[in-house]
Amino acid sequence: MKLHPLLIGPLPILLSACSSLGEEFPLEPANRVRNGMTRAEVVAIMGSQPSPVEGGDHGRLTWVHASADPLDYDFQRVSFQFDEQGRVYGIPKPGRIGSFRPQSDGPGD
């Protein structure tokens, strides 16, 4: 199958428009974090260091990843609060998992 040059021409422009913020991370491990866990336990479960957050709160660890290209974008964020003893608190049951993906209002949705 041969692709038409007009279809291939814009490809480098489209690829160069892709962007990403933060390191990708799986959301599933966040549901294994429980109230009372330490910072070290949370980082071990999440499998990577938290994202550096401007004006970061020492009582919170946050993981953030956002990516965008001309056709789609995705945003993930998970955050854990710690008490004065350095233990997680405030996690509702059954856990904490979240991702935001905008819904299209186009035909067929």
N, C-alpha and C positions, 0 to 999 in steps of 0.2 A: 504494500500500500504506500503510495507516494503522497506526502502532504503538500498542499499548495503553499508557495512562498508567502502569500499574504496571511496565512494562518500562523506560520512560524515567525514572521517578522516581529510582531508585538510581544512574543514570549519573553525576551530579555527584559523588556520594560515592565511587564507584569511581575516577573520574578524579583526584580529589583525593588518593587513596591512592597514586598513582604517585610514585616517587622516583628520583633519579639521582645518581651520585657520579662526579666526574671528567668529562673531555671525551671524547666518543666518538672512536675512532680505528680505522682498518682494520688488521687483523692481517697481511694479506698482505705489506706492505713489510718486516716484521720478518725475513722469510726472505731478503731481499737484503742484510742486514747481515752482514759477514764479519769474522773475526778480523783485527786490525791496523788497522781503521778508526778515525778520530778521533771525538770527541764531535760536532763540527760535521757530519761526514758522516752519523752516525747520526741526528741531529735532522733533517737535510735529507731523508733517506730516509723517516723516519717521518712527516714532513709536519706535525708540530706539536711544541710544547715538551713535555718530560716532565711527568708529574704531580708536584705538590709532595707529597712523602712526609714525614710527621712523623718526625723523627729520621733524615732522609735521609743516605745514605752518599755521600760525595763521589766514591767509586770506582764508582758505579753510577748509571745512568739508568733510570727505571721509568715506564711508561705504565700507568695503571689506569683502567678504566671499569666501573661497576656500575649496573644499572638494575633496578627492580622495580615491579611492579604487582600487583594482587590475584590475577592468574592466572598470572604467569610472572616469572622473574628471569633475569638474565644477568650474568656476571662475566668480564672480560677483563683480563689482565695480561701484560705483557712487560717484561723487565728485561735490561740489558746491563751487564757488569762491565768496568772499565777498569784497566789496569796503571799503574805509576808514570809511564810515558811518555804516558799518556792514550790508549792504544790498546785497542780491544776485545779481550778474550780469553775463552776458555771456551765458545765456541759450537760445539755438536756439528754434525756433518754430517748431513743436508743443510741444516739451518738451525734456527731457533728460532721456533716459532709455538705459541700455546696459547690455549685458551678453555675455560671450564668452563660447562657447561649441565647441570643435574641431570637425571637420567633418571627418568621417571615409573614407578612400580610399579603403575599402574592397569591395568584390563582393556584388552586390545588392544595393549599395548606389548611 
